[in-house]
Amino acid sequence: MMFRNRNNGNSEPAPSVNTVIGGGSSFRGTLMVSGTLRIDGEFEGDILNCERLEIGEHGVMRADIEVREAVVMGRVNGNIRALGVLQMKAGARVEGDVAAMSVVMEPGVYFTGRCTMLESGSEGIEMNLGQGRMREHLRG
């Protein structure tokens, strides 16, 4: 049996985090992010063009989310739609419906809502991430 060292990710930084909403901060509005967004504070609003979303242990998100992949360690009040993988880590609290190609839920997650598994066909391609960018990416 193989065990992984859990040291809060300090040994391996998250892949190309472009934008961080830090702990103790709060943001309300529309945010356009190319690449990866990490939320350690509070966010309420819309996120456009985000490829990967990471919600840290103390992060709180009040919004519907549409991304390629998401990792939730904190709280989400809203629906999550991920074209790829949605990971909910131990201690996460998700209140809303989720839809993803693959859902990984660790023991200790609080989840209330419906879970829908997406297929690689038209359901994934119809995902709208602002100005059709995702649809163009999937076709090419």
Secondary structure, DSSP 8 states (H G I E B T S, - for coil): ------STT-SS--TTEEEEE-TT-EEEEEEEEEEEEEESSEEEEEEEEEEEEEE-TT-EEES-EEESEEEESSEEES-EEEEEEEEE-TT-EEES-EEEEEEEE-TT-EEES-EEE--TTHHHHT---STTHHHHHHH-
